Structure formats: C-alpha cells, structure tokens
Amino acid sequence: MSSPSLSFEISSSEAYPHDSRFAPRVAKLLIRKVAIDTPGLLACTSRGVVPHLSRDNVIRTKGIRWIHVPFETFLEHKPPVPTLQPQQGQSPKINSFLRFPEDEYVLSMSLRDPADRREMPANTNVYVTANCIRGVKKVTPSDWRSYMISCNPDIIFSLSDIPFTTPPYSQKRLTKSIERSALWLAHMLHSGPDSTSTPSNVFVQMVGGASAPARTTFAESLVEVLHGKEADAIQPRKCLDEGVAGYAFDMVPLRLAIEGVQGLSPNHSTIVSLIQASLLVLPPNKPRLVTSARGPHEMLLLIREVGIDLFDTYWAQRAANIGVALDFSFPAHIVTGKRDLGHNLYDTKYTRDFTSMMGNHDKDSPGICLCAACSPYSTPSPEILRHSSMDEPDKHRDSSDSPNPPYTKAFLHHLLHTHEMSAHSLLALHNITVMDAFFAGIRGLISHNSASIFEAEIRRFFETYMEDTDDMSRMEPNVFERAEKAWGEVELLRGKGRIARETERVKAESAVAANEVLKKEMEEKGAEGAVNVPLASNGEVMM
Amino acid sequence: MVLAHGETVLPTFMPVATQAAIKGLTPEQVESLGISLILNNTYHLNLRPGVDVLKVAGGAHLFEGWRHNMLTDSGGFQLVSLSKFTTITEEGAVFSSPFNGESTILTPEESISIQHAIGADIIMQLDDVVPSLLQGPRVEEAMKRSIRWLDRCIQQHESAGRKDAQNLFAIVQGGLDPNLRDKCLDGMLERKDRVSGYAIGGLSGGEEKDVFWKIIKQCADRLPEDRPRYAMGIGFAEDLLVCVALGIDMADCVFPTRTARFGVALTHTGPINLKLGKHAKDFDPIDSTCPCPTCKDGTSRALLHHIVTHETTAAHALTIHNIVFQAQVMGRAREAIIAGTFPDYLLSFFAGYFGDRGYPEWCVAALRSVNVDLLQNSKTPMVPGGGAKWEYSDAA
C-alpha cells in the first residue's frame, strides 16, 4: 500500500522572490486532507504518544496537526508490535495503532529519536544502531524498509548513517556516512516486485557533519543522474532526488559535530552556512524540516537565512517538562526592557499570581492565548458522558460560548511543587499553542509585508526576549536553567530517603539563617567596640 | 442531592483530587466524564497551597478550576496514615513536622475553619480516627471523643455563619465493635438536625470483609432516610455495590485512580494489569463497550502496554478509563434502582465479575441480608476470603 503523495506549494510574496534559494517563504504542504501551513510545526512523541497529552488533550491542542514518531522504541519486540496491527479499513497501520486518524494528522517516522544525543555504538555498512528499552538494536536497510512498508506512515525518513560516536569525525568517516546514506536511500526507493509497495514520501536527513564540502558532496549525490545498475534500482527515477519529498536537518548531531571540530558551542552563522552547503545544489521547492531547534531565536534565523519550513516542538515540550510556561509572540509583545522567553513557575513569586500563563501584557499586544489552559472550554453538554438516565449535566449550568477562567500561574506553581502530572499536561498544551501562534505570526508577517519589515520585527524580537543559549559568559543562569534546578529539587523531595534528605536540608538552612543573625548582631555590637556573644549555660556559644 | 455547585445524583462514587487535582487530569477532562462531585483533602491543601493562598484565590473551586460539587474530608484520616508523627489530645491532633520537629495542632475548630476557606459544598467533622484493627480502650475513647469533636465542629460551623453555604457531615466511629458503633449512632443521631449527612468511618483498614459489611449494615439501618450516607474509603466495585445494597449513597477512594497510574485498568470482568506481556499484542481496547474517551477512541491494550509506566500519557488514559468505569458501575446501579431491577443488576454484575472464580462468601452473606441470593440459579460456587481480584502473569 503506498502513501498518498505530498504537495508543497510556495506562495508568491512581494517580500521575497519566489525562486530564491535561501529566503523566507510561506507555503502549504498537503497530504490527503491535511494542510500544514509553513513555516509551521510538528509535535514530538515519545513511545508513540505526545508526552503528557492524552488523546482528548491532543484534540484540544489545535496546533498539533503533524506528529513525528521515532520507531526505535518498538524494537523491543520482534517483530515490532505496530507491524502486527490488524488492518482497519484503508488506514495505515501506524495510524490505526497510534490512533491518529490519517485525514486529520500528518504522521512522519524516523528510526531514531532526533533529539537523542547519547553516544551509540558505531553504525556499519550493513546496519544502524538504535535504542530501545532492551538495549541497542541493529537495524538493516531491509528491516527499515519492511517496517516502513508495513506501518505506512505519510512520511518516511530514509535510513541514514549519522554517527553518534565521539566527534570529530574523520574524512573517511564522513565519506562512509555520505555513501551509506545515499545507498540506503536508493534501497528505500527501489520498486518492490509489486510496484505499489514503493514508499512515496521519503524525507532524507542531510548528512556530512560539520564539513561543508562533505555536505555538498552528499547533496550532489542526490541530484547526480545515475547509470547502469544503480539507475535500474531506482527506475523510473533518474536520480535519487526525484524520489525525495523533503529535506531534514537534525540540530542535535549537527551541533555535536560542530562542537567536536571547534571545541565551542556552535554559533548561528556556522550552523546556517552548513545547512546552506547542503541545499546549494538541491531544488528549492521542497519542504525543509529542522529537528531540535533551540528556541524561537534560532528558528527565526533559520527561516530568514535559509528558508526553513518546518520545526519540531522539542524545545517547547522540554520547557513544559521543566516547568516553564512560554510567553512570547511574533511580532514581539510591546514591552519595556528585555524579558525571558517564559516563566519559571517554580519560582515563589508566582505563589499568589492569579494571572494566566500569558497574562499581564499591555492592551496593544497580540491577543490572548487560546490554548486549553489559558482559554479552557467545557465540553458541550450533549457530549458529556451520562451514566444513568437521571444524569443531567446541563442542569444549573450556564452554557455560553465564552471560555472558563484561565488556569493561573499560582495554580500551576502549586501543581509543580506538589509534583502533580497535570502541571505538565497544561504546560505542554500551552507551550505547543504558543509555538503555533508564533509561526502564524511569522507567516502573516512574511505574506503581507516588505522584507525590511520582517527584518525589523526579527531585530525587535531579539531585543525583546533573551535567547536561550549555552553562552558561557553569562553569569546568571537563565530561566530554563533555574527551572531545571527547581524541578530537580522537587524530584529529590520524593522517594526513598527523602525525609533524611529534607531534614538535612532544613537543618542546614536554619544553621545558615542562625549564622546570619549572629553575624548581624556581631556587626552591630562591633560598632560599639564590644562583642556580646550569647553563651549557653554550659559556656558554649549559642547558635 | 442538590448543592451549591449543582446537582449530583445518588448513589455515586467520588474520585479523589487529593492536592487540588485528579492526578493527571484537568477539570475540563473530569467534567466531560460525567463527574459532578470530587473530593479534596484538607490536610494536604492546608500544607500546600495553604489557607492564605486559598483565601486570596476565593476558595478551592476557583483556585483549581473545578466548577461542580466538592467534598473535603477533615484531616482525620491523616491521623492514621501519618500516625508516626501524630499525638492525639482532647484539644486536637498534634502533627509534628518530620523535617524539623515543629508541631502544628489540628483542632476541630481549626479543621472546620480550613474547610470554610477551601469552600467545599460538603465538609466533614474532625473525627478521632483509629486504625480499623486496633483493639482496646483506645477505640472507645476515640468514639466518644468523635462525638465531642462533632459538637465543637457544629459550633464552629454555625457560629461562622456557614451553615447555609456548606453542609457538615458527621462521621460514625466505634471500630469493629457493634456496641461501640451503637453508642456512637445514639450520640450522633441526637445531633441529626444540626448535620446534613452521615459518614461511616473507621473502616477500610484491612479488617475482615465479613466484619466490614456487618458494620456498614448496622449503621445504614439506623441512619436516617433523609440524610445521605457516605461510606469512606470504599472503591472496589464489589464493595461499592454491596454498600449500595445495604443503603449507602456515596463513597470515595483513591483506588481506581491510583491503580490506573500503576497500569491497571478496571473492567466488568475484573482488573487488567496492562504491564503484563500478555497484553503486548492485544489490539482490542480495554472494553469495546466502555464509553470513556480511551476506549471509544479505540486505544488498544497493545499501545497502552507499550506506554504504561513509561509515559504520563498512559496514566492519564487509564485514569480516564477507571473513573468512567466507577461511574458506570454506579450509574447502572441508579438505573436499576429506578427501574426496580436492582437485584437483577447485582446478580448480573457479580456473575460477570466473579463468575470465573466463585463468589466471595462475604458478598453472598451481605446480599442475602437484603434478600438477594447470588447463588440462586447459579452454578458458580462460593469461595472463602476477601475475593479481591487481580491479574497475574501467565508465566508465574
């Protein structure tokens, strides 16, 4: 069973020439009945589900229209369980298994989780190493192809050789990476004995590490016209690129590779030039997808400098995991001074803050957040479950079209400190919605304005919000680092040994506090020339 | 039962939102499942977020976003569950902080004040709770003190002017001794005009099921018809239905939501432990007739097996299912009661649930006391013991 084809239509814009290679563009990606406006987002999943969001909450989060599913956790079983899913009508097996209807969601699959930065055993000519709960598994191109034909997702990421051994990578290693990835792409595009079993929407992860020449060589191998046996293998296509529906750029291995070479955290221009090196020889009218981008600043630069169309929500979902409610928009809020990208809701300053997670903005700023936490809607009465004919949930309720009051920062603060899971559900659906609105703002601006206005708004965004970077020169931890630390402290308050740990901590804190008091007294008394150190009856200094 | 935040039909089961939330779910989700009454915990809310924050927020309903009915317990149960740190005096319960030894005292007046700040529609008296299995003079002391504390709670409740806004329930104590229970009932029934309902406390602490049902029956038989009767800490389906048969209107328990987080789905034929390998390739939903979002969406046991204990999403999916299961058990009871077919409902539920291994003796005895005979026309044998069902691995 083949996947339906993907169409990608770039709109013409006054601001940017239609056919320029590296410029922002607004487009519409269409698969079956699902239209994704770009620049836009795809949601990350873990073990096949959106973290913290049950199906009904996924439905409430309108920004989730594309989900990306790493396959590797299913390697626990042989054969992998999704391949055993009984066919349900015309639905692809993976959609039936994960319960994402194929006419409501775009579903893409890669073997590995693009955000997983852990070191892995080396790939070889015949297999890629992948992670599952039973340890490292070896996956061959044939395995991958058969899994993907069985699962039949809308978009398949071709098997690629991306090293997760310690960088830097030698010339030889990069050459292998390029050659294997191209070979495995050909393997995926090969028409099966029954030609309907050729997967039709294949995205390729652009390899070549931190070497621009290597990256360009890989891209050239995609557009190179093949001959002889190689050509036969992919017929009726003349080159690999004819079978490629889109290009993916994984920030995690890219950053690791750059760090391995330069020894420093990568800067934007290095990243941009490496991505451009991949796209230089490739047709500009195919979707460009970036995984694990590190926040809206990086995303804006990649949109402006390269023309990236799609970003996964890894960064926003991670912020939700550590208790940060994102609070930014594009165009940026009109505020004085520079602010964080979000709120660390562990901070005690929120104990009595009864504003919504995006509250407190002046009236000229863009509208309120429409997520299910900031604008919660009750289920309409006819849809509420009734368990007996006596149940009348609509009695005494005022049914109106307006939402219920928003969930407050104070309540989220309480949920985080009491280790309640619903904190993360509310944060996840909020943060994804913030990202969705961010991209809508970008699309609106590109479509209707001159390039100079877009540039100006990008500058203003950078001036308004502090970027989430690894900047070592920064003296203070940023909001994400503070949140992660607070999250760790709440975790430590639980589990075996917690009473002993907490007792130690409280003792230490009160000793420090008592010391401060004593110091103050000594300073005050010291001014008069006499120090009166309080003594206990046994002559010891009192604390 | 019509309360300030709407109507709740009885008999019903109340899910527990200990720390101002049903774990993992939003109030919109809980409401969509047809739940109109949940329980919040006074001891925990007093600790976090604390009475001050709740007062500024305008009460727990506004703080946590729950728009329907709420019941708060008084903190009495924590006397038992946190008993390592507790000393009971006539004045109140002295809890000492496990971290720095600081003590806080919870008096009946204080408990009622906190419950006023929380603003629940039904509030509970502070009772002197002892473990169910405790014997000796302490049990009688606790029972008598509970009556005295009831008076202090009533006093505080009325003098604060909250009598019309919030409903105070009394809690019958007396351990497992029918004489003590009788004495407690005598005392508390005298206060009937000043309480809105009665709970039966001090059970569900590991006592023999055969003793448990007799105490429930004894109390339910004497409690007034025009006051709701609330069995505290009852959650297993078979226990709930026996209690309903004996005259109980409401019950609460952490069991269905807690067991969901541990990977266990409740069904009309018994619990399913989705962590077991036997479910890894089962592509059917937990129960294809269940109306909950998890089952209606077709979420398979195989998918749940893959995510259970690894993803919070699994906890949410199972919590949603188990809450609906409990609501269905009680909803079908209501339907049968209206239709006059409640005995038939009991027979068919118990046959479906225990048909494969035998009816627990205590269930047979308890239902016989209200003229329902599980063994009539049934080939299913009777078995001794508590009968609580569990699913084990085939490999064991």
Interface residues (C-beta under 8 A of the other chain):
Chain A: S46 R47 G48 V49 V50 P51 H52 L53 S54 R55 D56 N57 R60 T73 F74 E76 H77 V81 L84 Q85 P86 S96 F97 L98 R99 I133 T351 R352 F354 A372 A373 P376 Y377 S378 T379 E383 I384 L385 R386 H387 S388 S389 M390 D391 E392 P393 K395 H396 R397 N404 P405 Y407 T408 A410 F411 H414 L415 H417 T418 E420 M421 S422 H424 S425 L426 I499 E502 T503 V506 K507 S510
Chain B: G6 E7 V9 Q19 A20 A21 I22 K23 G24 L25 T26 P27 E28 Q29 E31 S32 L33 G34 S36 H44 R48 P49 V53 V56 A57 L62 F63 E64 G65 R67 P98 F99 N100 A280 K281 F283 P291 C292 P293 T294 D297 G298 T299 S300 A302 L303 H306 I307 H310 E311 T312 T313 A314 A315 H316 A317 I320 V324 A327 Q328 M330 G331 R332 R334 E335 I338
